Amino acid sequence: MRMPMLTRMAVAAISAAAALAAVDFLRILDVPAAVLLASRWLAIAGLAVYAGRRRSLTTWILVAMVVGAEVGHDFPDVAVALRVLSQIFLRLVRTIVAPLLFATLVVGIAGHPNLRQVGRMGIKAMIYFEVVTTLALFIGWGAITVARAGVGITLPPPAEAAAVSQPAARTWQDIVLDIFPENIGKAVVEAEMLQIVVFSILFGIALALLPDDKRRPMLAFAESLAETMFRFTRIVMLTAPIGVGAAIAYTVGHLGLGILVNLFQLLATFYIAVALFIVLVLLPVALMARVPLRRFMEAVAEPISIAFATTSSEAALPRAMQAMERLGVPRQIVAFVMPTGYSFNLDGSTLYLSLAAIFVAQAAGIDLSVGQQFVLLLTLMLTSKGVAGVPRGALVILLGTVASFGLPVEPVFIILGIDELMDMVRTSLNVLGNCLATVVIARWEGEELGRSG
């Protein structure tokens, strides 16, 4: 009976704070500032009790965001001092990017040395993956370009000594040359994401061409490295509530609560972009491939719900594969397309990355040229491959990519406050997109979707 009592007390504190705020806002009664302050902190205490009972990282992050906003509003000097906590979190996240990218790309490529044997189906799958993810990329880019959710934000001073400046104009020769690494160690140190991707792709192809006895040890190392980095990321993300709370406190302390308006604009833009992608891309693809929509939606309901709850696409992989086989997709097609899609067909992550990266540029007041935006989008499309297995893996890629383009990381911390609400949807879209890809490739191969036991 103890837990219901604490829950009731938490709800009562939150309700009282909301009622007092409404009374003061509507000028029904002049509530003393001290009373409003005390009621808000009592409500936050109630939220903390609720979060402690839930033992959910998602809940803790959301509560930390509220606490950070309140600290920034009430105690701006304290909020400035807390910035070091968000910087520690950022440094930990940055250490993940290079080894995670290398391992996942190498495993994604060398882990399928039979791509030549699968022949036509492999080519069809790769064409489908790249076309659909490119459309996701441009829908995200178009949505944030129209919504301009990042415009109007005045960022606090950067942590580094040098202020953020407009990226220097580069010729097309410079852009092409910078894609290729001259030294992989230098590329890692300087966070040159595209160079790391190119090296990893070439390394994976070379590994895939080796005889099996020479390929297996390195592939096992890459698989172990990938799993280690997934666990490393989960450990780092346990500190996310502290990093988020400190970042939001510092941001609100400098910018005021008005920054939350931009956050909700970004969230609404993302949800609208996801809906547009489903209606304008996935639905027409399903209709053209003559996918039985009702049976398909019944089949994917459970895998999508798992992805939504866990924010990890791979957590839903076993159930998704079983669901596609029950739908009637042959096992050999499911076994190839579904795992490969988890490296190369991340529709939700790709859409999110393009939208979030342009939001960062808008928040920084940096007007990227069309060419710079194109290279940024290309980098995001390549770096997003293979991060479906780790919660908030797309956020890790976003941090690394914006830093490599000389953009400030402060807007990424702003996004982090609502990232969980975005992650649930983008992960669900990843799973939906891969399930549909499996059925489409089966139909493309001339398979009839008879029911399977």
C-alpha positions in Angstrom: 0.0 0.0 0.0 3.0 2.2 0.3 3.5 2.8 -3.4 0.0 4.0 -4.1 0.3 6.5 -1.3 3.5 8.0 -2.7 1.9 8.0 -6.1 -1.1 9.9 -4.8 1.1 12.4 -3.0 3.1 13.0 -6.2 -0.1 13.5 -8.2 -1.4 15.9 -5.6 1.8 18.0 -5.6 1.8 18.2 -9.4 -1.9 19.1 -9.5 -1.5 21.8 -6.8 1.4 23.4 -8.7 -0.6 23.4 -11.9 -3.6 24.9 -10.2 -1.6 27.7 -8.6 0.2 28.5 -11.8 -3.2 28.6 -13.7 -4.7 30.9 -11.0 -1.7 33.2 -11.2 -1.6 33.2 -15.0 -5.3 34.0 -15.3 -5.0 36.8 -12.7 -7.7 35.2 -10.6 -5.5 35.6 -7.6 -2.2 37.2 -7.0 -0.1 34.2 -5.8 3.2 35.2 -4.1 6.3 34.2 -6.1 7.7 32.2 -3.2 4.5 30.1 -3.1 4.7 29.4 -6.8 8.4 28.5 -6.5 7.7 26.1 -3.6 4.8 24.5 -5.4 6.9 23.9 -8.5 9.7 22.2 -6.6 7.1 20.1 -4.7 5.7 19.0 -8.1 9.3 18.2 -9.2 9.7 16.2 -6.1 6.6 14.3 -7.0 7.9 13.6 -10.5 11.2 12.4 -9.0 9.3 9.9 -6.7 7.4 8.7 -9.8 10.6 8.3 -11.8 12.2 6.4 -9.0 9.4 4.0 -8.8 9.3 3.4 -12.6 13.1 2.7 -12.8 12.9 3.7 -16.5 15.7 5.6 -18.2 13.1 7.3 -20.4 11.2 8.6 -17.4 14.4 9.8 -15.7 15.5 11.7 -18.8 12.2 13.5 -19.0 12.2 14.3 -15.3 15.8 15.5 -15.6 14.7 17.8 -18.4 12.0 19.3 -16.2 14.5 19.7 -13.3 17.1 21.3 -15.5 14.6 23.8 -16.9 13.5 24.7 -13.4 17.1 25.1 -12.2 17.9 27.3 -15.2 14.9 29.4 -14.6 15.2 29.8 -10.8 19.0 29.6 -10.3 20.8 30.7 -13.5 24.2 31.0 -11.7 24.0 27.5 -10.5 22.9 26.3 -14.0 26.1 27.9 -15.5 28.2 25.9 -13.1 26.5 22.7 -14.0 27.6 22.9 -17.6 30.7 20.8 -16.9 28.4 17.8 -16.4 27.0 18.1 -19.8 30.5 18.5 -21.3 31.6 15.3 -19.6 28.6 13.5 -21.1 29.5 14.9 -24.5 33.1 13.7 -24.3 31.9 10.2 -23.4 29.5 10.2 -26.4 32.2 11.3 -28.8 34.5 8.4 -27.8 31.8 6.0 -29.1 31.5 7.3 -32.7 34.6 6.0 -34.5 34.8 2.5 -33.1 31.0 2.0 -33.4 31.0 3.1 -37.0 33.9 1.0 -38.0 32.6 -2.2 -36.3 29.1 -2.0 -37.5 30.0 -1.2 -41.1 32.6 -3.9 -41.3 30.2 -6.5 -39.8 27.4 -5.3 -42.1 29.6 -5.8 -45.2 31.9 -8.6 -44.4 29.2 -10.5 -42.4 27.5 -11.1 -45.8 30.3 -12.5 -48.0 27.6 -14.3 -50.0 26.3 -11.1 -51.5 27.7 -12.3 -54.9 25.9 -15.5 -54.5 22.5 -14.0 -53.8 23.0 -12.0 -57.0 19.8 -10.5 -58.2 18.1 -10.4 -54.9 21.0 -8.7 -53.3 21.2 -6.0 -56.0 17.5 -5.4 -55.7 17.6 -5.1 -52.0 20.5 -2.6 -52.1 18.8 -0.5 -54.7 15.6 -0.5 -52.7 17.4 0.4 -49.5 19.3 3.3 -51.0 16.3 4.8 -52.8 14.0 4.6 -49.8 16.5 6.0 -47.3 17.4 8.8 -49.7 13.7 9.7 -49.9 13.6 9.7 -46.0 16.7 11.9 -45.9 15.1 14.5 -48.2 11.7 14.4 -46.5 13.4 15.2 -43.2 15.5 17.9 -44.8 12.4 19.4 -46.5 10.3 19.3 -43.4 12.8 21.2 -41.2 13.6 23.6 -44.1 10.0 24.6 -44.3 9.3 24.6 -40.5 12.5 26.4 -39.6 12.1 25.2 -36.0 15.7 26.2 -35.1 15.4 29.8 -36.3 15.4 32.4 -33.5 17.5 30.5 -31.0 20.4 32.5 -29.5 23.0 30.0 -28.4 25.0 30.5 -25.2 28.8 31.1 -25.7 30.6 28.0 -27.0 32.7 26.0 -24.5 35.7 26.2 -26.7 37.8 29.4 -27.0 36.9 29.9 -30.6 33.5 31.0 -31.5 31.5 29.2 -34.1 32.0 30.7 -37.5 30.5 30.2 -41.0 32.1 27.2 -42.7 34.6 28.3 -45.3 33.5 27.9 -48.9 35.2 24.9 -50.6 35.5 23.9 -54.2 34.1 20.6 -55.4 37.6 19.3 -55.7 38.1 20.0 -51.9 34.8 18.3 -51.1 35.7 15.1 -53.1 39.3 15.0 -51.7 38.1 15.3 -48.1 36.0 12.2 -48.5 39.1 10.0 -48.7 41.4 9.5 -45.6 45.1 9.9 -45.8 45.6 8.5 -42.3 42.8 6.7 -40.5 44.3 7.7 -37.1 44.1 11.4 -38.2 40.5 10.9 -39.4 39.5 9.5 -36.0 41.3 12.3 -34.0 39.8 15.0 -36.2 36.3 13.3 -36.2 36.2 13.2 -40.0 33.1 11.0 -40.2 33.0 10.5 -43.9 36.6 9.5 -44.0 36.0 6.9 -41.3 33.0 5.6 -43.2 35.0 5.3 -46.5 37.8 3.5 -44.7 35.4 1.1 -43.0 33.6 0.3 -46.2 36.8 -0.5 -48.1 38.0 -2.5 -45.1 34.8 -4.5 -45.0 34.9 -5.2 -48.7 38.5 -6.3 -48.5 37.6 -8.5 -45.6 34.7 -10.0 -47.4 36.9 -11.0 -50.3 39.3 -13.0 -48.1 39.2 -16.8 -47.8 36.9 -17.9 -45.0 39.8 -19.0 -42.7 41.5 -15.6 -42.9 38.2 -13.7 -42.7 36.7 -15.2 -39.6 39.2 -14.0 -37.0 38.9 -10.3 -38.0 35.1 -10.6 -38.5 34.8 -12.1 -35.0 36.9 -9.1 -33.7 34.6 -6.6 -35.5 31.5 -8.4 -34.1 33.0 -8.3 -30.6 33.9 -4.7 -31.0 30.4 -3.8 -32.2 28.8 -5.6 -29.2 31.3 -3.9 -26.8 30.5 -0.5 -28.2 26.7 -1.2 -27.9 27.3 -2.0 -24.2 29.6 1.0 -23.9 26.9 3.2 -25.3 24.3 1.8 -22.9 26.6 2.5 -20.0 27.2 6.1 -21.1 23.5 6.6 -21.7 22.9 5.7 -18.0 24.4 9.2 -17.3 22.1 10.8 -19.9 19.7 12.2 -17.2 22.6 14.1 -15.6 23.9 15.3 -19.0 20.4 16.3 -20.2 19.5 18.0 -16.9 22.7 20.0 -16.9 22.5 20.9 -20.5 18.9 22.1 -20.3 19.7 24.0 -17.1 22.5 25.8 -18.7 20.5 26.5 -21.9 17.4 27.8 -20.0 19.7 29.8 -17.7 21.0 31.7 -20.7 18.0 31.7 -23.1 15.0 31.4 -20.8 12.1 29.1 -21.1 11.3 30.3 -24.7 13.7 27.6 -26.0 11.1 25.0 -25.1 8.9 26.4 -27.8 11.5 25.6 -30.4 11.8 22.1 -29.0 8.1 21.4 -29.4 8.2 22.8 -32.9 11.0 20.4 -33.7 9.0 17.5 -32.2 5.9 18.4 -34.2 8.0 18.8 -37.4 9.5 15.3 -36.9 6.1 13.6 -36.3 4.7 15.3 -39.4 7.7 14.3 -41.4 7.3 10.6 -40.3 3.6 10.7 -41.2 4.5 12.2 -44.6 7.1 9.5 -45.3 4.7 6.7 -44.4 1.9 8.2 -46.6 4.0 9.4 -49.5 6.7 6.7 -49.7 5.9 3.5 -47.8 2.2 3.3 -48.6 2.7 3.8 -52.4 5.5 1.2 -52.3 3.3 -1.3 -50.6 0.4 -0.6 -53.0 2.7 -1.0 -56.1 4.1 -4.2 -54.7 0.6 -5.4 -54.0 1.3 -6.1 -50.3 -1.8 -7.3 -48.4 -2.0 -4.2 -46.1 -4.3 -5.6 -43.5 -2.4 -8.8 -43.0 0.9 -6.9 -43.1 -0.2 -4.4 -40.4 -1.4 -7.3 -38.2 2.0 -9.0 -38.6 4.1 -5.9 -37.8 2.1 -4.7 -34.8 4.0 -6.7 -32.2 7.6 -6.0 -33.6 6.7 -2.3 -33.8 5.4 -2.2 -30.3 8.6 -3.8 -29.0 10.7 -1.3 -30.9 8.6 1.6 -29.6 9.0 0.4 -26.0 12.7 -0.5 -26.1 13.9 2.2 -28.6 16.1 -0.5 -30.1 15.4 -1.9 -33.5 17.4 -5.1 -32.9 15.3 -5.9 -29.8 12.4 -6.4 -32.3 14.4 -8.3 -34.9 13.6 -11.9 -33.8 9.8 -11.2 -33.7 9.9 -9.3 -36.9 11.6 -12.2 -38.7 9.1 -14.6 -37.3 6.2 -12.3 -38.3 7.4 -12.0 -41.9 7.8 -15.8 -42.2 4.2 -16.2 -40.8 3.1 -13.7 -43.4 4.4 -16.0 -46.1 7.8 -14.5 -47.0 10.3 -17.4 -47.7 12.9 -17.9 -45.0 15.9 -17.4 -47.3 14.6 -13.9 -48.2 13.8 -13.0 -44.6 17.2 -14.3 -43.5 19.0 -12.0 -46.1 16.9 -8.9 -46.4 16.0 -8.3 -42.7 19.5 -8.4 -41.2 21.0 -6.5 -44.1 18.2 -3.9 -43.8 19.3 -3.3 -40.2 22.6 -2.0 -41.5 21.4 -0.3 -44.7 17.7 0.5 -44.4 17.2 2.7 -41.4 14.4 5.0 -42.6 13.5 6.5 -39.3 17.1 7.2 -38.2 18.0 8.7 -41.6 14.9 11.0 -41.6 15.7 12.1 -38.0 19.4 12.8 -38.7 18.7 15.0 -41.7 16.0 17.0 -39.8 18.1 17.3 -36.6 21.3 18.3 -38.4 19.6 21.2 -40.3 18.0 22.2 -37.0 21.5 22.5 -35.5 22.6 24.8 -38.3 19.5 26.9 -38.0 19.9 27.2 -34.2 23.6 28.3 -34.7 22.5 30.9 -37.3 24.7 29.3 -39.9 23.4 29.5 -43.5 24.8 26.4 -45.2 25.0 26.5 -49.0 23.2 23.9 -51.0 26.5 22.1 -51.7 27.3 22.0 -48.0 23.9 20.7 -47.1 24.3 18.0 -49.8 27.6 16.8 -48.4 26.1 16.9 -44.8 23.2 14.8 -45.9 25.5 12.4 -47.8 27.6 12.0 -44.7 24.5 11.4 -42.5 23.2 8.8 -44.9 26.5 6.8 -44.8 27.2 7.2 -41.1 23.8 6.1 -40.1 24.4 2.6 -41.4 24.5 -0.1 -38.7 23.4 1.8 -35.6 20.0 0.2 -35.3 21.0 -2.1 -32.4 21.7 0.6 -29.8 19.2 2.9 -28.2 19.9 6.6 -29.1 22.6 5.4 -31.6 21.4 8.0 -34.1 22.1 10.7 -31.5 25.7 9.5 -31.2 26.1 9.8 -35.0 24.5 13.2 -35.0 27.0 14.5 -32.4 29.9 13.2 -34.4 28.7 14.5 -37.7 27.8 18.1 -36.7 31.2 18.4 -34.9 33.0 17.2 -38.1 31.3 20.0 -40.0 32.3 22.7 -37.5 28.7 23.1 -36.2 28.2 23.7 -32.5 27.1 20.8 -30.3 24.9 22.9 -28.0 21.8 22.5 -30.1 22.2 18.7 -30.0 22.0 19.0 -26.2 18.7 20.9 -26.7 17.5 18.1 -28.9 18.6 15.5 -26.3 15.8 16.8 -24.0 13.2 15.4 -26.3 15.2 12.7 -28.0 13.5 9.9 -26.2 10.1 11.0 -27.6 11.7 11.1 -31.1 13.7 7.8 -30.6 10.6 5.7 -30.0 9.0 6.9 -33.3 12.2 6.7 -35.4 12.9 3.2 -34.1 9.4 2.1 -34.9 9.8 3.5 -38.4 13.1 1.6 -38.8 11.3 -1.7 -38.0 8.3 -0.9 -40.2 10.6 0.0 -43.1 12.6 -3.2 -42.8 9.5 -5.4 -42.6 8.0 -3.7 -45.7 11.4 -4.1 -47.5 11.3 -7.8 -46.8 7.8 -8.2 -48.3 8.6 -5.9 -51.3 11.7 -7.9 -52.2 9.7 -11.1 -51.9 7.1 -9.8 -54.2 9.8 -8.4 -56.5 11.2 -12.0 -56.7 7.8 -13.2 -57.8 6.8 -14.8 -54.4 3.2 -15.2 -53.5 2.5 -14.4 -49.9 0.7 -17.6 -48.8 0.2 -18.1 -45.1 3.1 -20.0 -43.4 2.8 -22.0 -40.3 
